[in-house]
Amino acid sequence: MNDLSQLTFEAAYDELESIIARLEEGDLPLEESMSLFERGRQLSDYCQKLLDSAELRITQISEQ
């Protein structure tokens, strides 16, 4: 799935963990490794964005 906005945090995190495990095995061709690394970076950024948003919402709720 290329559209990250359709993923929940949990789904994105699970996919990221799967990518990390595959990369750590070290037996992938270079091109596949690069593609997985790029996807992993996108997922990492997306997860961070969701966490930042959740933190902001919690802060806003706490200030009410």
Buried (B, 14 or more C-beta within 10 A) or exposed (E): EEEBEEBEBEEBBEBBEEBBEBBEEEEBEEEEBEEBBEBBEBBBEBBEEBEEEEEEEEEEEEEE
